[in-house]
Amino acid sequence: MLSIISLLVLSFGALQALALNRITFISQDHLGRYMIATPNRHDPEWPDISVPGFATVDVDFPEAWSGNIRVLFDGAPRTQDSMLAEFTFQGGYGHTYFDVSAIANNSDTNTIKEFFPAESKSPVSGCKVYPCDRAYYGPDDKQTLSTPETHMICHLGTPNLGSLGDRSGPPPFRAAAAARATTRRLARKNRMSQSRTTKPPALAELEFVPFRGMGERVA
């Protein structure tokens, strides 16, 4: 007959076997992207994964999968370097180890943003706005984080990007950008009109004060 402790150990083992390794990718803007998963070892590879604008995409990984994900804009070549989300499930002590790396391309500031556990929301790797001190910029940086959780969240893109003047977005964004452009054009036209109607002072109205030398005024 199994003891209570044995039953608890077996139950814990069964829960570990059923643990779901998942990363939820959340697009925060209207731009389409796709993801490339690259394993570190002989873990299974994935086909490219599409993430449309404003979409939420769940990607499940097998036990102990270790590797990285690159995120590229639709139409960009697969060979292009980008920000990396690096992670290992069921690493030391059964934890998930993760980080965001800017080493391959530190000018990529609008693909992978923040990477963090889904439940606790902490710790966080990556940046809302790059650069920041929560990403790898050099091989000697100490940025690898860990969590006992196996469900992670990865934010992609910049919130409200379309409302910042990007005219390639959906119609509401294009309309807002057009309205701002019209306002600026009318303001500029008004300033020019005012400058043309303002009469310059006559020469006789200007005060002429001669100077003899630096700082020396004629009486």
FILO-389637 format. One line per field, with one value per atom (N, C-alpha, C): residue number from 1; residue in three letters; atom name; x, y, z. Coordinates in pm, whole numbers. Layout:
N
n	NUM, ...
res	Ala, ...
atom	CA, ...
xx	X, ...
yy	Y, ...
zz	Z, ...
***
This chain:
219
n	1, 1, 1, 2, 2, 2, 3, 3, 3, 4, 4, 4, 5, 5, 5, 6, 6, 6, 7, 7, 7, 8, 8, 8, 9, 9, 9, 10, 10, 10, 11, 11, 11, 12, 12, 12, 13, 13, 13, 14, 14, 14, 15, 15, 15, 16, 16, 16, 17, 17, 17, 18, 18, 18, 19, 19, 19, 20, 20, 20, 21, 21, 21, 22, 22, 22, 23, 23, 23, 24, 24, 24, 25, 25, 25, 26, 26, 26, 27, 27, 27, 28, 28, 28, 29, 29, 29, 30, 30, 30, 31, 31, 31, 32, 32, 32, 33, 33, 33, 34, 34, 34, 35, 35, 35, 36, 36, 36, 37, 37, 37, 38, 38, 38, 39, 39, 39, 40, 40, 40, 41, 41, 41, 42, 42, 42, 43, 43, 43, 44, 44, 44, 45, 45, 45, 46, 46, 46, 47, 47, 47, 48, 48, 48, 49, 49, 49, 50, 50, 50, 51, 51, 51, 52, 52, 52, 53, 53, 53, 54, 54, 54, 55, 55, 55, 56, 56, 56, 57, 57, 57, 58, 58, 58, 59, 59, 59, 60, 60, 60, 61, 61, 61, 62, 62, 62, 63, 63, 63, 64, 64, 64, 65, 65, 65, 66, 66, 66, 67, 67, 67, 68, 68, 68, 69, 69, 69, 70, 70, 70, 71, 71, 71, 72, 72, 72, 73, 73, 73, 74, 74, 74, 75, 75, 75, 76, 76, 76, 77, 77, 77, 78, 78, 78, 79, 79, 79, 80, 80, 80, 81, 81, 81, 82, 82, 82, 83, 83, 83, 84, 84, 84, 85, 85, 85, 86, 86, 86, 87, 87, 87, 88, 88, 88, 89, 89, 89, 90, 90, 90, 91, 91, 91, 92, 92, 92, 93, 93, 93, 94, 94, 94, 95, 95, 95, 96, 96, 96, 97, 97, 97, 98, 98, 98, 99, 99, 99, 100, 100, 100, 101, 101, 101, 102, 102, 102, 103, 103, 103, 104, 104, 104, 105, 105, 105, 106, 106, 106, 107, 107, 107, 108, 108, 108, 109, 109, 109, 110, 110, 110, 111, 111, 111, 112, 112, 112, 113, 113, 113, 114, 114, 114, 115, 115, 115, 116, 116, 116, 117, 117, 117, 118, 118, 118, 119, 119, 119, 120, 120, 120, 121, 121, 121, 122, 122, 122, 123, 123, 123, 124, 124, 124, 125, 125, 125, 126, 126, 126, 127, 127, 127, 128, 128, 128, 129, 129, 129, 130, 130, 130, 131, 131, 131, 132, 132, 132, 133, 133, 133, 134, 134, 134, 135, 135, 135, 136, 136, 136, 137, 137, 137, 138, 138, 138, 139, 139, 139, 140, 140, 140, 141, 141, 141, 142, 142, 142, 143, 143, 143, 144, 144, 144, 145, 145, 145, 146, 146, 146, 147, 147, 147, 148, 148, 148, 149, 149, 149, 150, 150, 150, 151, 151, 151, 152, 152, 152, 153, 153, 153, 154, 154, 154, 155, 155, 155, 156, 156, 156, 157, 157, 157, 158, 158, 158, 159, 159, 159, 160, 160, 160, 161, 161, 161, 162, 162, 162, 163, 163, 163, 164, 164, 164, 165, 165, 165, 166, 166, 166, 167, 167, 167, 168, 168, 168, 169, 169, 169, 170, 170, 170, 171, 171, 171, 172, 172, 172, 173, 173, 173, 174, 174, 174, 175, 175, 175, 176, 176, 176, 177, 177, 177, 178, 178, 178, 179, 179, 179, 180, 180, 180, 181, 181, 181, 182, 182, 182, 183, 183, 183, 184, 184, 184, 185, 185, 185, 186, 186, 186, 187, 187, 187, 188, 188, 188, 189, 189, 189, 190, 190, 190, 191, 191, 191, 192, 192, 192, 193, 193, 193, 194, 194, 194, 195, 195, 195, 196, 196, 196, 197, 197, 197, 198, 198, 198, 199, 199, 199, 200, 200, 200, 201, 201, 201, 202, 202, 202, 203, 203, 203, 204, 204, 204, 205, 205, 205, 206, 206, 206, 207, 207, 207, 208, 208, 208, 209, 209, 209, 210, 210, 210, 211, 211, 211, 212, 212, 212, 213, 213, 213, 214, 214, 214, 215, 215, 215, 216, 216, 216, 217, 217, 217, 218, 218, 218, 219, 219, 219
res	Met, Met, Met, Leu, Leu, Leu, Ser, Ser, Ser, Ile, Ile, Ile, Ile, Ile, Ile, Ser, Ser, Ser, Leu, Leu, Leu, Leu, Leu, Leu, Val, Val, Val, Leu, Leu, Leu, Ser, Ser, Ser, Phe, Phe, Phe, Gly, Gly, Gly, Ala, Ala, Ala, Leu, Leu, Leu, Gln, Gln, Gln, Ala, Ala, Ala, Leu, Leu, Leu, Ala, Ala, Ala, Leu, Leu, Leu, Asn, Asn, Asn, Arg, Arg, Arg, Ile, Ile, Ile, Thr, Thr, Thr, Phe, Phe, Phe, Ile, Ile, Ile, Ser, Ser, Ser, Gln, Gln, Gln, Asp, Asp, Asp, His, His, His, Leu, Leu, Leu, Gly, Gly, Gly, Arg, Arg, Arg, Tyr, Tyr, Tyr, Met, Met, Met, Ile, Ile, Ile, Ala, Ala, Ala, Thr, Thr, Thr, Pro, Pro, Pro, Asn, Asn, Asn, Arg, Arg, Arg, His, His, His, Asp, Asp, Asp, Pro, Pro, Pro, Glu, Glu, Glu, Trp, Trp, Trp, Pro, Pro, Pro, Asp, Asp, Asp, Ile, Ile, Ile, Ser, Ser, Ser, Val, Val, Val, Pro, Pro, Pro, Gly, Gly, Gly, Phe, Phe, Phe, Ala, Ala, Ala, Thr, Thr, Thr, Val, Val, Val, Asp, Asp, Asp, Val, Val, Val, Asp, Asp, Asp, Phe, Phe, Phe, Pro, Pro, Pro, Glu, Glu, Glu, Ala, Ala, Ala, Trp, Trp, Trp, Ser, Ser, Ser, Gly, Gly, Gly, Asn, Asn, Asn, Ile, Ile, Ile, Arg, Arg, Arg, Val, Val, Val, Leu, Leu, Leu, Phe, Phe, Phe, Asp, Asp, Asp, Gly, Gly, Gly, Ala, Ala, Ala, Pro, Pro, Pro, Arg, Arg, Arg, Thr, Thr, Thr, Gln, Gln, Gln, Asp, Asp, Asp, Ser, Ser, Ser, Met, Met, Met, Leu, Leu, Leu, Ala, Ala, Ala, Glu, Glu, Glu, Phe, Phe, Phe, Thr, Thr, Thr, Phe, Phe, Phe, Gln, Gln, Gln, Gly, Gly, Gly, Gly, Gly, Gly, Tyr, Tyr, Tyr, Gly, Gly, Gly, His, His, His, Thr, Thr, Thr, Tyr, Tyr, Tyr, Phe, Phe, Phe, Asp, Asp, Asp, Val, Val, Val, Ser, Ser, Ser, Ala, Ala, Ala, Ile, Ile, Ile, Ala, Ala, Ala, Asn, Asn, Asn, Asn, Asn, Asn, Ser, Ser, Ser, Asp, Asp, Asp, Thr, Thr, Thr, Asn, Asn, Asn, Thr, Thr, Thr, Ile, Ile, Ile, Lys, Lys, Lys, Glu, Glu, Glu, Phe, Phe, Phe, Phe, Phe, Phe, Pro, Pro, Pro, Ala, Ala, Ala, Glu, Glu, Glu, Ser, Ser, Ser, Lys, Lys, Lys, Ser, Ser, Ser, Pro, Pro, Pro, Val, Val, Val, Ser, Ser, Ser, Gly, Gly, Gly, Cys, Cys, Cys, Lys, Lys, Lys, Val, Val, Val, Tyr, Tyr, Tyr, Pro, Pro, Pro, Cys, Cys, Cys, Asp, Asp, Asp, Arg, Arg, Arg, Ala, Ala, Ala, Tyr, Tyr, Tyr, Tyr, Tyr, Tyr, Gly, Gly, Gly, Pro, Pro, Pro, Asp, Asp, Asp, Asp, Asp, Asp, Lys, Lys, Lys, Gln, Gln, Gln, Thr, Thr, Thr, Leu, Leu, Leu, Ser, Ser, Ser, Thr, Thr, Thr, Pro, Pro, Pro, Glu, Glu, Glu, Thr, Thr, Thr, His, His, His, Met, Met, Met, Ile, Ile, Ile, Cys, Cys, Cys, His, His, His, Leu, Leu, Leu, Gly, Gly, Gly, Thr, Thr, Thr, Pro, Pro, Pro, Asn, Asn, Asn, Leu, Leu, Leu, Gly, Gly, Gly, Ser, Ser, Ser, Leu, Leu, Leu, Gly, Gly, Gly, Asp, Asp, Asp, Arg, Arg, Arg, Ser, Ser, Ser, Gly, Gly, Gly, Pro, Pro, Pro, Pro, Pro, Pro, Pro, Pro, Pro, Phe, Phe, Phe, Arg, Arg, Arg, Ala, Ala, Ala, Ala, Ala, Ala, Ala, Ala, Ala, Ala, Ala, Ala, Ala, Ala, Ala, Arg, Arg, Arg, Ala, Ala, Ala, Thr, Thr, Thr, Thr, Thr, Thr, Arg, Arg, Arg, Arg, Arg, Arg, Leu, Leu, Leu, Ala, Ala, Ala, Arg, Arg, Arg, Lys, Lys, Lys, Asn, Asn, Asn, Arg, Arg, Arg, Met, Met, Met, Ser, Ser, Ser, Gln, Gln, Gln, Ser, Ser, Ser, Arg, Arg, Arg, Thr, Thr, Thr, Thr, Thr, Thr, Lys, Lys, Lys, Pro, Pro, Pro, Pro, Pro, Pro, Ala, Ala, Ala, Leu, Leu, Leu, Ala, Ala, Ala, Glu, Glu, Glu, Leu, Leu, Leu, Glu, Glu, Glu, Phe, Phe, Phe, Val, Val, Val, Pro, Pro, Pro, Phe, Phe, Phe, Arg, Arg, Arg, Gly, Gly, Gly, Met, Met, Met, Gly, Gly, Gly, Glu, Glu, Glu, Arg, Arg, Arg, Val, Val, Val, Ala, Ala, Ala
atom	N, CA, C, N, CA, C, N, CA, C, N, CA, C, N, CA, C, N, CA, C, N, CA, C, N, CA, C, N, CA, C, N, CA, C, N, CA, C, N, CA, C, N, CA, C, N, CA, C, N, CA, C, N, CA, C, N, CA, C, N, CA, C, N, CA, C, N, CA, C, N, CA, C, N, CA, C, N, CA, C, N, CA, C, N, CA, C, N, CA, C, N, CA, C, N, CA, C, N, CA, C, N, CA, C, N, CA, C, N, CA, C, N, CA, C, N, CA, C, N, CA, C, N, CA, C, N, CA, C, N, CA, C, N, CA, C, N, CA, C, N, CA, C, N, CA, C, N, CA, C, N, CA, C, N, CA, C, N, CA, C, N, CA, C, N, CA, C, N, CA, C, N, CA, C, N, CA, C, N, CA, C, N, CA, C, N, CA, C, N, CA, C, N, CA, C, N, CA, C, N, CA, C, N, CA, C, N, CA, C, N, CA, C, N, CA, C, N, CA, C, N, CA, C, N, CA, C, N, CA, C, N, CA, C, N, CA, C, N, CA, C, N, CA, C, N, CA, C, N, CA, C, N, CA, C, N, CA, C, N, CA, C, N, CA, C, N, CA, C, N, CA, C, N, CA, C, N, CA, C, N, CA, C, N, CA, C, N, CA, C, N, CA, C, N, CA, C, N, CA, C, N, CA, C, N, CA, C, N, CA, C, N, CA, C, N, CA, C, N, CA, C, N, CA, C, N, CA, C, N, CA, C, N, CA, C, N, CA, C, N, CA, C, N, CA, C, N, CA, C, N, CA, C, N, CA, C, N, CA, C, N, CA, C, N, CA, C, N, CA, C, N, CA, C, N, CA, C, N, CA, C, N, CA, C, N, CA, C, N, CA, C, N, CA, C, N, CA, C, N, CA, C, N, CA, C, N, CA, C, N, CA, C, N, CA, C, N, CA, C, N, CA, C, N, CA, C, N, CA, C, N, CA, C, N, CA, C, N, CA, C, N, CA, C, N, CA, C, N, CA, C, N, CA, C, N, CA, C, N, CA, C, N, CA, C, N, CA, C, N, CA, C, N, CA, C, N, CA, C, N, CA, C, N, CA, C, N, CA, C, N, CA, C, N, CA, C, N, CA, C, N, CA, C, N, CA, C, N, CA, C, N, CA, C, N, CA, C, N, CA, C, N, CA, C, N, CA, C, N, CA, C, N, CA, C, N, CA, C, N, CA, C, N, CA, C, N, CA, C, N, CA, C, N, CA, C, N, CA, C, N, CA, C, N, CA, C, N, CA, C, N, CA, C, N, CA, C, N, CA, C, N, CA, C, N, CA, C, N, CA, C, N, CA, C, N, CA, C, N, CA, C, N, CA, C, N, CA, C, N, CA, C, N, CA, C, N, CA, C, N, CA, C, N, CA, C, N, CA, C, N, CA, C, N, CA, C, N, CA, C, N, CA, C, N, CA, C, N, CA, C, N, CA, C, N, CA, C, N, CA, C, N, CA, C, N, CA, C, N, CA, C, N, CA, C, N, CA, C, N, CA, C, N, CA, C, N, CA, C, N, CA, C, N, CA, C, N, CA, C, N, CA, C, N, CA, C, N, CA, C, N, CA, C, N, CA, C, N, CA, C, N, CA, C, N, CA, C, N, CA, C, N, CA, C, N, CA, C, N, CA, C, N, CA, C, N, CA, C, N, CA, C, N, CA, C, N, CA, C, N, CA, C, N, CA, C
xx	85, 0, 89, 58, 140, 112, 220, 206, 155, 112, 63, 175, 298, 412, 438, 431, 454, 349, 222, 116, 139, 185, 213, 325, 431, 543, 497, 415, 365, 276, 193, 105, 186, 292, 377, 445, 492, 556, 460, 335, 236, 207, 201, 178, 292, 416, 531, 524, 485, 477, 371, 266, 159, 183, 299, 326, 323, 258, 245, 350, 438, 537, 479, 447, 379, 436, 448, 477, 362, 302, 196, 255, 250, 302, 186, 202, 97, 147, 84, 120, 50, 127, 73, 48, 70, 45, -13, -28, -96, -4, 125, 221, 227, 229, 240, 384, 400, 534, 528, 647, 652, 770, 760, 859, 934, 1062, 1147, 1202, 1170, 1220, 1341, 1452, 1576, 1617, 1623, 1662, 1812, 1852, 1994, 2054, 1971, 2023, 1955, 1916, 1846, 1695, 1649, 1506, 1431, 1303, 1226, 1226, 1230, 1219, 1073, 1040, 904, 903, 792, 776, 758, 779, 760, 617, 604, 475, 433, 317, 268, 202, 231, 166, 111, -17, -76, -80, -104, -115, -228, -200, -294, -339, -268, -307, -238, -296, -236, -218, -94, -61, 7, -47, 13, 100, 222, 312, 353, 325, 356, 485, 567, 696, 702, 776, 791, 877, 876, 952, 1099, 1157, 1301, 1347, 1255, 1297, 1381, 1490, 1582, 1619, 1613, 1649, 1614, 1593, 1558, 1455, 1395, 1297, 1337, 1341, 1357, 1221, 1196, 1071, 1105, 1052, 1080, 950, 960, 843, 808, 680, 636, 714, 768, 843, 992, 1037, 1180, 1242, 1367, 1431, 1458, 1453, 1474, 1615, 1708, 1847, 1873, 1775, 1795, 1807, 1905, 1922, 1816, 1782, 1682, 1705, 1626, 1625, 1587, 1643, 1615, 1545, 1448, 1394, 1456, 1539, 1610, 1550, 1535, 1469, 1501, 1489, 1503, 1395, 1312, 1212, 1271, 1227, 1275, 1428, 1485, 1629, 1665, 1771, 1812, 1700, 1681, 1574, 1436, 1427, 1299, 1247, 1328, 1282, 1292, 1223, 1233, 1335, 1436, 1538, 1514, 1525, 1488, 1560, 1569, 1623, 1589, 1607, 1599, 1738, 1785, 1921, 1919, 1996, 2011, 2148, 2222, 2359, 2361, 2271, 2272, 2233, 2141, 2095, 2038, 2124, 2075, 1998, 1986, 1904, 1760, 1732, 1595, 1519, 1438, 1369, 1218, 1167, 1021, 972, 1045, 992, 968, 1065, 1048, 1067, 969, 975, 1004, 899, 918, 880, 952, 939, 931, 820, 802, 704, 701, 606, 462, 372, 233, 161, 183, 107, 163, 291, 350, 384, 401, 441, 580, 656, 789, 875, 1005, 1082, 1059, 1105, 1084, 1217, 1230, 1346, 1299, 1389, 1352, 1303, 1261, 1231, 1098, 1031, 919, 972, 1080, 1149, 1297, 1357, 1501, 1580, 1705, 1770, 1727, 1746, 1726, 1824, 1821, 1920, 1868, 1765, 1709, 1725, 1825, 1850, 2000, 2037, 2177, 2227, 2333, 2398, 2542, 2597, 2732, 2742, 2840, 2852, 2877, 2925, 2953, 2837, 2729, 2613, 2552, 2497, 2429, 2280, 2210, 2070, 1977, 2029, 1943, 1858, 1729, 1635, 1575, 1506, 1444, 1311, 1226, 1095, 1051, 974, 918, 801, 751, 636, 678, 583, 609, 523, 448, 372, 431, 482, 549, 471, 491, 432, 544, 527, 624, 549, 577, 514, 593, 519, 580, 530, 622, 582, 550, 512, 489, 341, 284, 142, 115, 0, -44, 54, 129, 226, 157, 40, -27, -70, -96, -141, -27, 98, 213, 255, 163, 194, 226, 216, 242, 120, 135, 22, 2, 79, 63, -35, -90, -177, -319, -409, -551, -612, -732, -794, -801, -836, -840, -706, -594, -463, -430, -466, -439, -521, -645, -729, -673, -628, -572, -446, -361, -238, -271, -371, -410, -466, -544, -600, -490, -390, -279, -200, -181, -109, -185, -318, -401, -391, -396, -383, -250, -141, -9, -1, -62, -58, -134, -251, -329, -258, -192, -118, -3, 66, 178, 129, 15, -41, -82, -139, -180, -61, 50, 170, 226, 227, 279, 192, 60, -32, -9, 11, 35, 165, 268, 398, 391, 303, 290, 212, 117, 34, 94, 198, 263, 355, 330, 407, 538, 652, 779, 792, 864, 879, 956, 920, 992, 1132, 1221, 1360, 1374, 1287, 1295, 1252, 1174, 1125, 1227, 1331, 1431, 1530, 1563, 1661, 1801, 1883, 2020, 2113, 2185, 2276, 2415, 2499, 2636, 2721, 2820, 2916, 3056, 3139, 3277, 3364, 3339, 3421, 3346, 3410, 3346, 3304, 3176, 3126, 3130, 3178, 3188, 3082, 2991, 2877, 2901, 2864, 2880, 2775, 2813, 2720, 2632
yy	-119, 0, 125, 218, 338, 433, 490, 589, 721, 808, 940, 1017, 1007, 1078, 1028, 895, 840, 890, 895, 945, 1091, 1171, 1311, 1325, 1244, 1248, 1210, 1105, 1062, 1169, 1232, 1337, 1455, 1492, 1602, 1570, 1444, 1402, 1407, 1368, 1371, 1515, 1606, 1746, 1803, 1764, 1811, 1760, 1633, 1576, 1647, 1697, 1766, 1916, 1964, 2107, 2159, 2272, 2331, 2440, 2422, 2526, 2612, 2733, 2819, 2961, 3020, 3163, 3227, 3329, 3405, 3533, 3546, 3665, 3761, 3884, 3985, 4101, 4120, 4233, 4358, 4465, 4588, 4697, 4663, 4762, 4694, 4768, 4718, 4648, 4641, 4588, 4435, 4373, 4228, 4181, 4071, 4016, 3863, 3800, 3655, 3616, 3496, 3451, 3329, 3322, 3209, 3151, 3025, 2958, 2873, 2895, 2821, 2747, 2614, 2539, 2545, 2536, 2532, 2394, 2290, 2153, 2083, 1959, 1886, 1887, 1995, 2007, 2031, 2000, 2018, 2163, 2182, 2313, 2341, 2469, 2511, 2575, 2563, 2647, 2793, 2886, 3026, 3049, 3135, 3160, 3304, 3323, 3456, 3521, 3650, 3730, 3857, 3855, 3976, 4090, 4211, 4327, 4311, 4347, 4342, 4199, 4098, 3959, 3907, 3800, 3726, 3582, 3534, 3401, 3320, 3200, 3108, 3007, 2987, 2886, 2793, 2663, 2564, 2490, 2463, 2399, 2270, 2170, 2045, 2064, 1965, 1971, 1995, 2086, 2117, 2180, 2234, 2299, 2420, 2438, 2550, 2611, 2743, 2808, 2955, 3012, 3153, 3177, 3292, 3333, 3470, 3479, 3608, 3650, 3778, 3832, 3933, 3912, 3998, 4055, 4167, 4225, 4145, 4139, 4071, 4126, 4035, 4075, 4084, 4087, 4092, 3954, 3946, 3816, 3742, 3610, 3528, 3541, 3585, 3597, 3725, 3811, 3939, 3919, 3986, 3980, 4067, 4027, 4104, 4083, 4151, 4127, 3981, 3920, 3779, 3763, 3673, 3623, 3485, 3471, 3346, 3281, 3148, 3083, 2934, 2879, 2735, 2693, 2598, 2543, 2424, 2405, 2295, 2292, 2408, 2415, 2376, 2434, 2403, 2426, 2332, 2336, 2337, 2297, 2293, 2428, 2532, 2667, 2698, 2805, 2862, 2977, 2970, 3075, 3154, 3287, 3368, 3502, 3563, 3698, 3752, 3883, 3948, 3998, 3964, 3998, 4093, 4204, 4301, 4289, 4182, 4168, 4154, 4075, 4052, 4177, 4257, 4377, 4476, 4566, 4659, 4777, 4783, 4889, 4844, 4717, 4665, 4700, 4803, 4851, 4837, 4766, 4759, 4619, 4517, 4380, 4324, 4259, 4205, 4317, 4331, 4435, 4373, 4340, 4285, 4138, 4062, 3916, 3883, 3817, 3799, 3686, 3633, 3526, 3577, 3492, 3534, 3563, 3483, 3496, 3604, 3598, 3692, 3827, 3829, 3951, 4000, 3918, 3958, 3832, 3842, 3957, 3981, 4096, 4135, 4154, 4093, 4119, 4199, 4281, 4363, 4500, 4580, 4721, 4762, 4855, 4921, 5012, 5084, 5171, 5141, 5108, 5078, 5206, 5212, 5113, 5127, 5018, 5021, 4922, 4908, 4823, 4683, 4638, 4505, 4413, 4439, 4353, 4331, 4223, 4195, 4288, 4363, 4442, 4397, 4320, 4269, 4131, 4051, 3912, 3902, 4010, 4006, 4055, 4100, 4143, 4026, 4055, 3953, 3986, 3925, 3959, 3838, 3717, 3599, 3593, 3577, 3572, 3433, 3404, 3272, 3285, 3185, 3179, 3034, 2994, 2859, 2842, 2952, 2945, 2894, 2832, 2778, 2845, 2947, 3027, 3166, 3207, 3335, 3426, 3558, 3658, 3734, 3757, 3836, 3944, 4070, 4181, 4215, 4242, 4279, 4417, 4502, 4631, 4736, 4852, 4970, 5004, 5015, 5053, 5187, 5196, 5320, 5371, 5279, 5320, 5397, 5348, 5412, 5554, 5586, 5720, 5818, 5771, 5859, 5915, 5917, 5976, 5875, 5748, 5645, 5634, 5669, 5672, 5538, 5436, 5306, 5218, 5268, 5187, 5180, 5120, 5110, 5249, 5259, 5388, 5485, 5443, 5542, 5610, 5534, 5592, 5689, 5650, 5737, 5866, 5854, 5973, 6066, 6010, 6093, 6164, 6092, 6153, 6262, 6239, 6339, 6464, 6444, 6558, 6642, 6577, 6651, 6727, 6664, 6730, 6854, 6843, 6958, 7072, 7037, 7139, 7212, 7136, 7198, 7288, 7244, 7321, 7453, 7448, 7569, 7666, 7612, 7699, 7767, 7692, 7749, 7857, 7830, 7927, 8055, 8040, 8155, 8241, 8173, 8248, 8325, 8262, 8328, 8448, 8434, 8544, 8661, 8632, 8739, 8811, 8736, 8798, 8889, 8858, 8942, 9070, 9064, 9181, 9272, 9232, 9317, 9415, 9545, 9649, 9672, 9664, 9688, 9835, 9871, 10011, 10089, 10217, 10304, 10329, 10361, 10382, 10497, 10602, 10719, 10688, 10579, 10544, 10466, 10417, 10338, 10428, 10393, 10469, 10425, 10521, 10490, 10543, 10456, 10496, 10455, 10553, 10517, 10473, 10393, 10344, 10380, 10422, 10454, 10333, 10248, 10129, 10030, 9919, 9816, 9866, 9872, 9916, 10064, 10144, 10287, 10356, 10426, 10486, 10636, 10684, 10826, 10908, 11013, 11098, 11178
zz	0, 0, 0, -89, -101, 15, 65, 171, 113, 203, 159, 92, 146, 86, -55, -75, -209, -306, -259, -345, -383, -286, -315, -416, -401, -495, -635, -645, -775, -837, -753, -803, -855, -781, -824, -955, -969, -1094, -1210, -1185, -1292, -1334, -1237, -1269, -1351, -1317, -1394, -1537, -1552, -1687, -1770, -1701, -1771, -1784, -1732, -1734, -1878, -1896, -2028, -2043, -2140, -2172, -2283, -2250, -2347, -2343, -2461, -2471, -2548, -2488, -2552, -2608, -2740, -2807, -2832, -2785, -2795, -2879, -2995, -3080, -3029, -3008, -2951, -3057, -3184, -3289, -3412, -3521, -3640, -3739, -3711, -3806, -3802, -3919, -3927, -3910, -3839, -3814, -3826, -3831, -3822, -3735, -3674, -3577, -3629, -3592, -3627, -3497, -3468, -3347, -3382, -3311, -3337, -3210, -3212, -3091, -3067, -2941, -2906, -2927, -2910, -2919, -3037, -3017, -3121, -3096, -3031, -3005, -3137, -3139, -3263, -3311, -3442, -3502, -3538, -3551, -3584, -3722, -3792, -3911, -3867, -3957, -3924, -3875, -3775, -3712, -3739, -3796, -3830, -3709, -3690, -3584, -3649, -3688, -3747, -3647, -3698, -3610, -3509, -3385, -3273, -3239, -3286, -3259, -3133, -3077, -2966, -3012, -3006, -3058, -2949, -2918, -2821, -2895, -2844, -2900, -2787, -2802, -2699, -2735, -2633, -2652, -2571, -2620, -2544, -2420, -2335, -2210, -2236, -2158, -2159, -2291, -2372, -2497, -2465, -2540, -2518, -2652, -2661, -2786, -2783, -2901, -2909, -3019, -3012, -3114, -3167, -3300, -3367, -3422, -3421, -3475, -3583, -3703, -3818, -3874, -3940, -4005, -4130, -4162, -4283, -4403, -4485, -4602, -4579, -4453, -4424, -4448, -4497, -4521, -4390, -4396, -4276, -4221, -4305, -4262, -4183, -4174, -4106, -3955, -3895, -3750, -3681, -3561, -3486, -3337, -3257, -3113, -3089, -2984, -2955, -2821, -2817, -2690, -2669, -2566, -2539, -2415, -2418, -2304, -2301, -2181, -2157, -2059, -2099, -2008, -1933, -1807, -1722, -1718, -1689, -1670, -1527, -1473, -1336, -1237, -1142, -1042, -1106, -1232, -1301, -1344, -1332, -1363, -1512, -1549, -1684, -1678, -1765, -1772, -1901, -1892, -2008, -2006, -2124, -2137, -2274, -2291, -2422, -2457, -2577, -2619, -2737, -2722, -2830, -2896, -2864, -2915, -3066, -3123, -3269, -3347, -3291, -3362, -3260, -3210, -3107, -3164, -3297, -3358, -3381, -3353, -3366, -3239, -3246, -3125, -3131, -3233, -3245, -3280, -3236, -3250, -3110, -3050, -2914, -2814, -2727, -2625, -2487, -2412, -2277, -2274, -2191, -2183, -2034, -1989, -1845, -1818, -1693, -1657, -1660, -1706, -1725, -1594, -1492, -1368, -1277, -1247, -1152, -1215, -1349, -1423, -1384, -1315, -1269, -1251, -1279, -1327, -1477, -1525, -1664, -1733, -1851, -1936, -2057, -2113, -2227, -2184, -2282, -2257, -2321, -2255, -2321, -2430, -2398, -2493, -2486, -2599, -2603, -2627, -2573, -2488, -2341, -2265, -2121, -2059, -1928, -1860, -1833, -1907, -1882, -2003, -2085, -2201, -2215, -2283, -2312, -2422, -2394, -2497, -2520, -2427, -2440, -2379, -2422, -2374, -2224, -2162, -2017, -1933, -1998, -1920, -1845, -1729, -1648, -1649, -1744, -1762, -1761, -1751, -1752, -1625, -1641, -1530, -1521, -1410, -1394, -1321, -1345, -1281, -1275, -1173, -1172, -1269, -1324, -1414, -1552, -1620, -1754, -1861, -1822, -1919, -1919, -2035, -2048, -2143, -2124, -2211, -2282, -2412, -2487, -2565, -2535, -2606, -2732, -2839, -2966, -3007, -3054, -3109, -3006, -3056, -2973, -2966, -2846, -2836, -2904, -2972, -3035, -3140, -3202, -3304, -3416, -3461, -3572, -3542, -3414, -3380, -3368, -3390, -3379, -3515, -3610, -3738, -3846, -3820, -3919, -4011, -4139, -4231, -4302, -4263, -4327, -4251, -4140, -4057, -4108, -4031, -4067, -4084, -4143, -4172, -4054, -3930, -3821, -3800, -3814, -3796, -3909, -4032, -4146, -4132, -4087, -4072, -3965, -3853, -3746, -3794, -3866, -3918, -4017, -4104, -4201, -4134, -4027, -3954, -3890, -3833, -3773, -3880, -3997, -4105, -4153, -4162, -4203, -4102, -3972, -3867, -3877, -3897, -3909, -4033, -4144, -4268, -4253, -4187, -4167, -4074, -3968, -3876, -3948, -4033, -4108, -4205, -4272, -4365, -4292, -4171, -4092, -4051, -4011, -3973, -4092, -4209, -4329, -4365, -4351, -4382, -4289, -4162, -4065, -4093, -4134, -4161, -4281, -4380, -4499, -4469, -4376, -4347, -4242, -4175, -4074, -4144, -4126, -4194, -4122, -4194, -4127, -4090, -3986, -3944, -4048, -4062, -4154, -4102, -4196, -4158, -4060, -4079, -3991, -3849, -3833, -3700, -3619, -3686, -3616, -3544, -3426, -3348, -3388, -3428, -3467, -3360, -3295, -3188, -3229, -3266, -3308, -3191, -3220, -3120, -3166, -3071, -3103, -3090, -2997, -2975, -2892, -2859, -2783, -2647, -2621, -2491, -2469, -2569, -2549, -2633, -2570, -2637, -2659, -2778, -2809, -2734, -2671, -2594, -2689
***
